[in-house]
């Protein structure tokens, strides 16, 4: 996320996004790349629509394809693993990275759709 001109210094690190806020951004058609860092078995049980699965034990920011204009947002079951992956990505890209607050558990509690 480049800083806007005159907006002050760019923030670098990890931030969270609430499930409903993410759903709103997805519904608006914003360019988002969702990365689920759970195991393939967990991913198969249900995931955010459009998410790709890159388990945390194989998550290598240097190996990710360029996101282009998309913002990457990471998720997992509760948000612990996605926080770890987001920290790795933020350090690698020297930028701000978002991960889903409360993970897929919070997403489902908010009544949002899950793909299987």
SVG drawing of the C-alpha trace seen along z (x, -y; Angstrom):
<svg xmlns="http://www.w3.org/2000/svg" viewBox="-26 -17 38 50">
<polyline fill="none" stroke="black" stroke-width="0.4" points="0.0,0.0 1.9,-3.1 1.4,-6.2 -0.7,-8.9 1.2,-12.1 1.1,-14.3 -0.4,-11.5 2.7,-11.2 4.8,-8.1 3.6,-4.7 2.6,-2.2 4.4,1.1 3.3,4.1 0.2,6.3 -3.3,5.1 -6.6,7.0 -9.8,6.6 -13.2,7.5 -15.2,10.2 -18.0,7.8 -15.5,5.2 -13.8,7.8 -17.1,9.1 -18.0,5.6 -14.7,5.1 -15.2,8.5 -18.8,7.6 -17.6,4.3 -15.3,6.1 -12.0,4.8 -9.0,6.6 -8.2,8.9 -6.1,12.1 -7.3,14.2 -4.7,16.6 -5.8,19.3 -2.8,20.7 -4.6,23.7 -3.9,27.3 -5.4,28.7 -7.8,30.8 -9.1,27.7 -9.4,25.8 -11.5,28.5 -13.9,28.3 -14.8,24.8 -13.0,21.6 -13.7,18.0 -15.0,18.0 -12.1,17.3 -9.4,18.1 -6.3,20.0 -4.7,22.5 -1.0,22.1 -0.5,23.9 1.6,22.0 4.3,24.7 4.8,24.0 4.2,20.3 7.2,18.5 6.6,14.8 9.5,15.0 7.8,17.8 4.4,16.0 3.5,14.8 3.2,11.0 -0.2,9.8 -0.4,7.2 -3.0,4.6 -4.5,7.0 -4.1,6.6 -3.3,9.8 -5.4,10.7 -4.5,13.8 -6.8,16.0 -6.9,19.2 -9.1,20.8 -8.9,18.3 -6.2,15.8 -3.0,17.1 -1.5,18.7 -2.6,15.9 -0.9,13.4 2.4,15.3 2.1,15.5 1.1,11.8 4.1,10.8 6.4,12.8 4.8,11.2 4.9,7.6 8.6,8.0 9.4,9.4 7.4,6.8 8.2,4.0 4.6,3.0 1.3,3.4 -0.5,6.7 -4.0,7.5 -5.3,10.7 -8.9,11.7 -9.7,10.9 -11.0,14.0 -10.4,16.1 -12.9,18.3 -14.6,18.9 -15.5,15.2 -16.5,15.2 -19.0,18.1 -20.3,16.5 -21.0,13.4 -23.2,15.5 -21.0,15.0 -20.8,17.6 -18.2,20.5 -17.1,22.4 -16.5,26.2"/>
</svg>
